[in-house]
């Protein structure tokens, strides 16, 4: 595991309380690709293949030309800060191996994970200041 790892184990990050959507949305396509686009593309067809560190490095480190060791030499924001949970309505689940999958707010799997008392629950960070 990286020095300043962002990985969680058996944890569900629910969408932010001030998330503007009630149905998950695909981050819009832009050039250059946004961090949210990269995260979504890596996770939507590859559930539980990558750790949070893998995805956050690809979406925030590699695209800026930073080598992985240098990227994790400093603390990095975890998936609670991702636009997927803050803006686009995706919950992020980390399994017992630290591998992650995403689930739309409206999905049955999201609802099941949100009510699972056997895992840790966190909320995505709020976008607005209180």
C-alpha positions, -999 to 999 in steps of 0.1 A, spaced: 0 0 0 12 35 -8 27 57 19 -3 81 18 -30 56 6 -66 66 0 -78 30 1 -107 20 23 -117 -15 33 -154 -26 36 -166 9 32 -195 26 13 -191 63 4 -227 76 -1 -234 105 -23 -231 140 -7 -261 154 11 -261 183 -13 -257 162 -45 -278 180 -71 -291 148 -88 -315 120 -78 -304 96 -106 -267 90 -113 -253 108 -143 -223 100 -165 -198 128 -163 -199 148 -195 -172 142 -221 -146 169 -223 -111 174 -237 -89 171 -219 -107 144 -200 -117 154 -164 -108 134 -133 -145 124 -130 -146 111 -166 -114 90 -160 -128 77 -127 -161 68 -142 -146 51 -173 -122 30 -152 -149 18 -128 -182 14 -147 -171 -16 -167 -144 -29 -142 -161 -32 -108 -137 -43 -81 -107 -44 -104 -89 -13 -91 -82 2 -57 -90 38 -49 -52 45 -51 -51 31 -87 -80 52 -99 -71 84 -81 -35 81 -94 -47 76 -130 -73 105 -128 -51 130 -109 -15 120 -110 -7 103 -143 -27 128 -163 -6 156 -148 26 137 -155 35 128 -119 50 94 -112 30 73 -88 57 73 -60 59 111 -61 21 114 -62 16 94 -30 46 110 -13 21 136 -1 -14 130 13 -41 129 -14 -78 136 -12 -98 103 -10 -129 93 -30 -150 114 -6 -138 144 -26 -146 129 -60 -172 146 -82 -187 111 -88 -202 113 -53 -205 150 -49 -221 160 -82 -230 130 -103 -248 107 -79 -225 77 -77 -218 58 -44 -184 42 -41 -180 8 -24 -147 -7 -12 -147 -44 -7 -126 -64 18 -96 -62 -5 -98 -25 -10 -111 -28 -46 -139 -4 -56 -171 -4 -75 -196 24 -82 -234 24 -80 -260 49 -91 -280 66 -64 -312 51 -78 -300 15 -80 -311 -14 -58 -274 -22 -51 -268 14 -38 -298 11 -15 -286 -23 -3 -251 -10 4 -265 21 21 -284 0 45 -257 -26 51 -248 -24 88 -218 -47 83 -197 -21 65 -185 14 74 -204 43 60 -191 77 49 -206 106 29 -191 122 -1 -179 157 9 -204 185 5 -199 209 -23 -213 239 -5 -199 257 25 -221 258 55 
